[in-house]
Amino acid sequence: MYDKLKSTIVSWISLGLSIIAVFFSLCKGPHSADSFGSLAIVLSILVTILVGWNIYTFIDIKGTIKQIDKMKIDIEVLRQTKANKKAGSIQDPNGHIGDTSYDSQS
């Protein structure tokens, strides 16, 4: 929680500083197309990186993947439990449940 708040604050501060820098550079005097273009490119790259980092932190992909894996395990345990109850808890060492008269080549 603290990391998300910290990254959000850093993002807003950097965005504010970028806007202030653009304002001061526009008020300073005439610019050629090259200097203004390079300034815009640098600022847009920095803002894009910070916004992307903020979105990545917000989504927290690692935590979501761990939760999905845990749910998959829970679902498999429930399926196995239900299948064992349905088949009368007969299970051979190969993992076959229920009737043990199966074809060994399958």
N, CA, C and O atoms as a DFTB+ gen file, in Angstrom:
424 C
 N C O
     1  1       0.832      -1.190       0.000
     2  2       0.000       0.000       0.000
     3  2       0.877       1.255       0.000
     4  3       0.616       2.209      -0.733
     5  1       1.917       1.238       0.832
     6  2       2.798       2.403       0.928
     7  2       3.545       2.621      -0.381
     8  3       3.752       3.761      -0.796
     9  1       3.953       1.523      -1.040
    10  2       4.670       1.646      -2.308
    11  2       3.794       2.273      -3.382
    12  3       4.270       3.088      -4.173
    13  1       2.508       1.898      -3.417
    14  2       1.596       2.470      -4.406
    15  2       1.414       3.966      -4.169
    16  3       1.403       4.759      -5.110
    17  1       1.273       4.333      -2.918
    18  2       1.104       5.745      -2.581
    19  2       2.372       6.524      -2.939
    20  3       2.300       7.629      -3.476
    21  1       3.519       5.941      -2.638
    22  2       4.791       6.596      -2.937
    23  2       4.981       6.788      -4.439
    24  3       5.416       7.853      -4.877
    25  1       4.660       5.772      -5.227
    26  2       4.834       5.894      -6.678
    27  2       3.833       6.890      -7.268
    28  3       4.153       7.591      -8.227
    29  1       2.639       6.956      -6.710
    30  2       1.655       7.920      -7.185
    31  2       2.121       9.348      -6.895
    32  3       1.997      10.228      -7.746
    33  1       2.647       9.569      -5.718
    34  2       3.123      10.901      -5.351
    35  2       4.296      11.307      -6.237
    36  3       4.361      12.444      -6.703
    37  1       5.220      10.378      -6.469
    38  2       6.369      10.670      -7.323
    39  2       5.905      10.991      -8.745
    40  3       6.449      11.891      -9.386
    41  1       4.918      10.270      -9.231
    42  2       4.410      10.525     -10.579
    43  2       3.789      11.917     -10.691
    44  3       4.041      12.632     -11.660
    45  1       2.989      12.298      -9.713
    46  2       2.353      13.618      -9.754
    47  2       3.390      14.739      -9.635
    48  3       3.276      15.767     -10.302
    49  1       4.388      14.537      -8.795
    50  2       5.433      15.548      -8.656
    51  2       6.193      15.708      -9.975
    52  3       6.472      16.829     -10.402
    53  1       6.524      14.598     -10.612
    54  2       7.268      14.680     -11.880
    55  2       6.418      15.318     -12.976
    56  3       6.937      16.072     -13.799
    57  1       5.132      15.026     -12.996
    58  2       4.249      15.650     -13.978
    59  2       4.176      17.159     -13.747
    60  3       4.226      17.941     -14.697
    61  1       4.057      17.562     -12.489
    62  2       4.028      18.991     -12.169
    63  2       5.313      19.697     -12.551
    64  3       5.283      20.795     -13.106
    65  1       6.446      19.066     -12.253
    66  2       7.731      19.657     -12.636
    67  2       7.876      19.746     -14.151
    68  3       8.450      20.709     -14.661
    69  1       7.371      18.770     -14.865
    70  2       7.433      18.800     -16.326
    71  2       6.619      19.965     -16.882
    72  3       7.064      20.662     -17.794
    73  1       5.435      20.169     -16.334
    74  2       4.589      21.279     -16.794
    75  2       5.251      22.621     -16.484
    76  3       5.224      23.535     -17.308
    77  1       5.842      22.738     -15.298
    78  2       6.540      23.977     -14.927
    79  2       7.737      24.211     -15.855
    80  3       7.990      25.342     -16.269
    81  1       8.465      23.151     -16.178
    82  2       9.627      23.291     -17.063
    83  2       9.207      23.751     -18.452
    84  3       9.879      24.587     -19.057
    85  1       8.108      23.217     -18.960
    86  2       7.615      23.644     -20.274
    87  2       7.187      25.113     -20.218
    88  3       7.484      25.883     -21.130
    89  1       6.498      25.493     -19.158
    90  2       6.060      26.883     -19.014
    91  2       7.256      27.841     -19.005
    92  3       7.246      28.849     -19.712
    93  1       8.284      27.530     -18.211
    94  2       9.457      28.406     -18.148
    95  2      10.224      28.433     -19.465
    96  3      10.766      29.470     -19.845
    97  1      10.272      27.314     -20.156
    98  2      11.001      27.311     -21.429
    99  2      10.249      28.109     -22.483
   100  3      10.882      28.709     -23.353
   101  1       8.923      28.137     -22.436
   102  2       8.144      28.931     -23.384
   103  2       8.260      30.426     -23.084
   104  3       8.266      31.247     -24.002
   105  1       8.351      30.775     -21.806
   106  2       8.434      32.182     -21.416
   107  2       9.839      32.754     -21.591
   108  3      10.008      33.973     -21.604
   109  1      10.829      31.908     -21.724
   110  2      12.216      32.370     -21.765
   111  2      12.537      33.160     -23.033
   112  3      13.268      34.149     -22.979
   113  1      12.008      32.739     -24.144
   114  2      12.305      33.468     -25.358
   115  2      12.047      32.620     -26.584
   116  3      11.483      31.530     -26.490
   117  1      12.463      33.122     -27.732
   118  2      12.209      32.384     -28.969
   119  2      13.023      31.085     -29.020
   120  3      14.161      31.012     -28.557
   121  1      12.404      30.100     -29.587
   122  2      13.040      28.794     -29.726
   123  2      13.012      28.381     -31.183
   124  3      12.080      28.692     -31.924
   125  1      14.029      27.692     -31.561
   126  2      14.004      27.113     -32.900
   127  2      13.212      25.810     -32.835
   128  3      12.921      25.300     -31.753
   129  1      12.882      25.301     -33.963
   130  2      12.094      24.076     -34.018
   131  2      12.854      22.906     -33.397
   132  3      12.238      22.016     -32.811
   133  1      14.159      22.893     -33.513
   134  2      14.950      21.796     -32.986
   135  2      14.987      21.773     -31.463
   136  3      14.815      20.716     -30.857
   137  1      15.207      22.907     -30.849
   138  2      15.299      22.909     -29.391
   139  2      13.944      22.627     -28.741
   140  3      13.880      21.902     -27.748
   141  1      12.877      23.178     -29.277
   142  2      11.565      22.926     -28.714
   143  2      11.148      21.477     -28.957
   144  3      10.532      20.857     -28.090
   145  1      11.474      20.940     -30.116
   146  2      11.130      19.549     -30.419
   147  2      11.860      18.573     -29.517
   148  3      11.275      17.593     -29.055
   149  1      13.133      18.833     -29.264
   150  2      13.892      17.934     -28.386
   151  2      13.381      18.014     -26.954
   152  3      13.342      17.003     -26.253
   153  1      12.991      19.197     -26.516
   154  2      12.419      19.353     -25.182
   155  2      11.111      18.577     -25.067
   156  3      10.881      17.892     -24.070
   157  1      10.273      18.677     -26.057
   158  2       9.000      17.956     -26.048
   159  2       9.217      16.445     -26.077
   160  3       8.495      15.705     -25.408
   161  1      10.184      15.988     -26.831
   162  2      10.463      14.558     -26.901
   163  2      10.926      14.023     -25.553
   164  3      10.447      12.984     -25.097
   165  1      11.845      14.719     -24.923
   166  2      12.364      14.262     -23.628
   167  2      11.259      14.238     -22.585
   168  3      11.124      13.262     -21.847
   169  1      10.474      15.294     -22.518
   170  2       9.394      15.341     -21.531
   171  2       8.327      14.284     -21.791
   172  3       7.820      13.671     -20.852
   173  1       7.985      14.069     -23.050
   174  2       6.961      13.062     -23.341
   175  2       7.448      11.663     -23.004
   176  3       6.662      10.836     -22.542
   177  1       8.731      11.377     -23.226
   178  2       9.270      10.063     -22.864
   179  2       9.249       9.878     -21.349
   180  3       8.863       8.816     -20.860
   181  1       9.658      10.902     -20.606
   182  2       9.653      10.801     -19.147
   183  2       8.248      10.609     -18.586
   184  3       8.039       9.768     -17.712
   185  1       7.298      11.374     -19.077
   186  2       5.922      11.244     -18.599
   187  2       5.352       9.881     -18.968
   188  3       4.645       9.277     -18.162
   189  1       5.641       9.384     -20.164
   190  2       5.151       8.074     -20.577
   191  2       5.709       6.970     -19.690
   192  3       4.979       6.059     -19.300
   193  1       6.981       7.043     -19.372
   194  2       7.587       6.039     -18.500
   195  2       6.961       6.081     -17.108
   196  3       6.659       5.036     -16.532
   197  1       6.768       7.267     -16.574
   198  2       6.193       7.383     -15.232
   199  2       4.740       6.928     -15.184
   200  3       4.333       6.281     -14.219
   201  1       3.959       7.249     -16.191
   202  2       2.565       6.795     -16.222
   203  2       2.506       5.281     -16.373
   204  3       1.692       4.624     -15.724
   205  1       3.359       4.726     -17.222
   206  2       3.397       3.273     -17.373
   207  2       3.798       2.574     -16.091
   208  3       3.237       1.534     -15.746
   209  1       4.755       3.130     -15.390
   210  2       5.185       2.558     -14.113
   211  2       4.055       2.619     -13.090
   212  3       3.849       1.677     -12.325
   213  1       3.332       3.722     -13.080
   214  2       2.217       3.874     -12.155
   215  2       1.111       2.862     -12.462
   216  3       0.545       2.277     -11.539
   217  1       0.801       2.652     -13.720
   218  2      -0.223       1.674     -14.097
   219  2       0.224       0.269     -13.712
   220  3      -0.564      -0.511     -13.177
   221  1       1.480      -0.053     -13.982
   222  2       2.002      -1.375     -13.635
   223  2       1.907      -1.619     -12.131
   224  3       1.512      -2.702     -11.699
   225  1       2.267      -0.622     -11.342
   226  2       2.196      -0.755      -9.892
   227  2       0.753      -0.923      -9.436
   228  3       0.478      -1.703      -8.525
   229  1      -0.161      -0.206     -10.056
   230  2      -1.565      -0.273      -9.667
   231  2      -2.142      -1.653      -9.935
   232  3      -2.882      -2.184      -9.107
   233  1      -1.825      -2.223     -11.046
   234  2      -2.391      -3.523     -11.397
   235  2      -1.775      -4.635     -10.552
   236  3      -2.467      -5.579     -10.170
   237  1      -0.505      -4.532     -10.265
   238  2       0.210      -5.517      -9.453
   239  2       0.027      -6.921     -10.020
   240  3      -0.664      -7.766      -9.451
   241  1       0.661      -7.129     -11.140
   242  2       0.510      -8.374     -11.877
   243  2       0.991      -9.575     -11.074
   244  3       0.384     -10.643     -11.147
   245  1       2.043      -9.424     -10.330
   246  2       2.575     -10.557      -9.586
   247  2       1.576     -11.073      -8.553
   248  3       1.387     -12.281      -8.409
   249  1       0.950     -10.161      -7.847
   250  2      -0.045     -10.572      -6.850
   251  2      -1.245     -11.237      -7.486
   252  3      -1.799     -12.188      -6.936
   253  1      -1.646     -10.744      -8.636
   254  2      -2.785     -11.325      -9.339
   255  2      -2.468     -12.733      -9.818
   256  3      -3.317     -13.620      -9.731
   257  1      -1.270     -12.948     -10.316
   258  2      -0.880     -14.273     -10.785
   259  2      -0.842     -15.259      -9.616
   260  3      -1.267     -16.405      -9.763
   261  1      -0.343     -14.831      -8.469
   262  2      -0.324     -15.710      -7.297
   263  2      -1.731     -16.089      -6.874
   264  3      -1.981     -17.238      -6.509
   265  1      -2.653     -15.134      -6.919
   266  2      -4.034     -15.434      -6.549
   267  2      -4.668     -16.407      -7.534
   268  3      -5.410     -17.300      -7.126
   269  1      -4.388     -16.247      -8.817
   270  2      -4.942     -17.153      -9.826
   271  2      -4.389     -18.558      -9.629
   272  3      -5.138     -19.531      -9.721
   273  1      -3.099     -18.683      -9.363
   274  2      -2.512     -19.999      -9.121
   275  2      -3.121     -20.670      -7.896
   276  3      -3.374     -21.875      -7.907
   277  1      -3.356     -19.897      -6.845
   278  2      -3.972     -20.448      -5.636
   279  2      -5.397     -20.913      -5.928
   280  3      -5.825     -21.956      -5.435
   281  1      -6.127     -20.141      -6.727
   282  2      -7.489     -20.543      -7.084
   283  2      -7.493     -21.816      -7.912
   284  3      -8.364     -22.667      -7.735
   285  1      -6.526     -21.957      -8.819
   286  2      -6.431     -23.175      -9.626
   287  2      -6.208     -24.396      -8.746
   288  3      -6.824     -25.441      -8.958
   289  1      -5.329     -24.266      -7.762
   290  2      -5.069     -25.381      -6.847
   291  2      -6.316     -25.707      -6.044
   292  3      -6.654     -26.878      -5.873
   293  1      -7.008     -24.681      -5.548
   294  2      -8.234     -24.910      -4.779
   295  2      -9.305     -25.599      -5.620
   296  3      -9.994     -26.498      -5.136
   297  1      -9.445     -25.183      -6.868
   298  2     -10.432     -25.803      -7.755
   299  2     -10.075     -27.257      -8.015
   300  3     -10.957     -28.116      -8.023
   301  1      -8.807     -27.546      -8.228
   302  2      -8.381     -28.926      -8.476
   303  2      -8.624     -29.797      -7.252
   304  3      -9.032     -30.950      -7.389
   305  1      -8.379     -29.267      -6.062
   306  2      -8.645     -30.021      -4.834
   307  2     -10.134     -30.298      -4.702
   308  3     -10.527     -31.404      -4.332
   309  1     -10.962     -29.311      -4.999
   310  2     -12.411     -29.522      -4.920
   311  2     -12.882     -30.552      -5.941
   312  3     -13.727     -31.391      -5.627
   313  1     -12.343     -30.498      -7.161
   314  2     -12.704     -31.490      -8.175
   315  2     -12.296     -32.888      -7.743
   316  3     -13.055     -33.842      -7.911
   317  1     -11.101     -33.009      -7.188
   318  2     -10.615     -34.312      -6.743
   319  2     -11.483     -34.838      -5.602
   320  3     -11.819     -36.022      -5.573
   321  1     -11.844     -33.971      -4.670
   322  2     -12.692     -34.373      -3.549
   323  2     -14.053     -34.829      -4.035
   324  3     -14.572     -35.849      -3.583
   325  1     -14.628     -34.076      -4.953
   326  2     -15.937     -34.426      -5.496
   327  2     -15.874     -35.744      -6.271
   328  3     -16.781     -36.569      -6.166
   329  1     -14.815     -35.941      -7.042
   330  2     -14.669     -37.183      -7.805
   331  2     -14.462     -38.368      -6.872
   332  3     -14.978     -39.455      -7.133
   333  1     -13.720     -38.176      -5.794
   334  2     -13.516     -39.268      -4.827
   335  2     -14.814     -39.642      -4.137
   336  3     -15.076     -40.825      -3.919
   337  1     -15.625     -38.667      -3.791
   338  2     -16.920     -38.960      -3.160
   339  2     -17.843     -39.681      -4.126
   340  3     -18.548     -40.616      -3.745
   341  1     -17.834     -39.246      -5.367
   342  2     -18.701     -39.833      -6.379
   343  2     -18.288     -41.267      -6.704
   344  3     -19.151     -42.117      -6.924
   345  1     -16.997     -41.546      -6.737
   346  2     -16.500     -42.870      -7.110
   347  2     -16.344     -43.784      -5.907
   348  3     -15.895     -44.919      -6.065
   349  1     -16.684     -43.346      -4.751
   350  2     -16.549     -44.189      -3.569
   351  2     -15.121     -44.246      -3.064
   352  3     -14.742     -45.212      -2.403
   353  1     -14.333     -43.251      -3.355
   354  2     -12.952     -43.122      -2.895
   355  2     -12.062     -44.270      -3.333
   356  3     -11.132     -44.638      -2.616
   357  1     -12.330     -44.838      -4.491
   358  2     -11.461     -45.872      -5.045
   359  2     -10.514     -45.189      -6.017
   360  3     -10.933     -44.601      -7.013
   361  1      -9.224     -45.281      -5.704
   362  2      -8.224     -44.659      -6.563
   363  2      -6.993     -45.546      -6.590
   364  3      -6.472     -45.947      -5.549
   365  1      -6.532     -45.849      -7.812
   366  2      -5.335     -46.674      -7.929
   367  2      -4.087     -45.787      -7.966
   368  3      -4.220     -44.567      -8.063
   369  1      -2.887     -46.354      -7.893
   370  2      -1.664     -45.546      -7.861
   371  2      -1.436     -44.708      -9.119
   372  3      -0.692     -43.729      -9.065
   373  1      -2.053     -45.060     -10.246
   374  2      -1.876     -44.295     -11.479
   375  2      -2.772     -43.071     -11.561
   376  3      -2.703     -42.319     -12.533
   377  1      -3.603     -42.863     -10.565
   378  2      -4.460     -41.700     -10.547
   379  2      -5.845     -41.938     -11.110
   380  3      -6.641     -41.002     -11.191
   381  1      -6.157     -43.173     -11.505
   382  2      -7.489     -43.464     -12.006
   383  2      -8.446     -43.617     -10.827
   384  3      -8.126     -44.259      -9.826
   385  1      -9.600     -43.026     -10.964
   386  2     -10.576     -43.028      -9.891
   387  2     -11.765     -43.863     -10.325
   388  3     -12.181     -43.825     -11.483
   389  1     -12.308     -44.621      -9.378
   390  2     -13.533     -45.362      -9.661
   391  2     -13.240     -46.780     -10.113
   392  3     -12.506     -47.517      -9.455
   393  1     -13.818     -47.150     -11.236
   394  2     -13.703     -48.500     -11.763
   395  2     -12.245     -48.802     -12.111
   396  3     -11.613     -48.048     -12.850
   397  1     -11.714     -49.902     -11.580
   398  2     -10.325     -50.267     -11.841
   399  2     -10.178     -51.192     -13.034
   400  3      -9.077     -51.670     -13.307
   401  1     -11.262     -51.454     -13.750
   402  2     -11.177     -52.333     -14.929
   403  2     -10.967     -51.498     -16.183
   404  3     -11.786     -51.537     -17.102
   405  1      -9.893     -50.757     -16.224
   406  2      -9.589     -49.917     -17.359
   407  2      -8.527     -50.595     -18.209
   408  3      -7.849     -51.515     -17.751
   409  1      -8.388     -50.150     -19.415
   410  2      -7.368     -50.689     -20.313
   411  2      -6.032     -50.085     -19.932
   412  3      -5.906     -48.861     -19.905
   413  1      -5.036     -50.894     -19.638
   414  2      -3.742     -50.413     -19.170
   415  2      -2.947     -49.706     -20.261
   416  3      -1.965     -49.033     -19.950
   417  1      -3.338     -49.833     -21.540
   418  2      -2.595     -49.187     -22.610
   419  2      -3.095     -47.789     -22.917
   420  3      -2.512     -47.120     -23.770
   421  1      -4.127     -47.323     -22.277
   422  2      -4.662     -45.994     -22.583
   423  2      -3.951     -44.911     -21.838
   424  3      -4.286     -43.736     -21.988
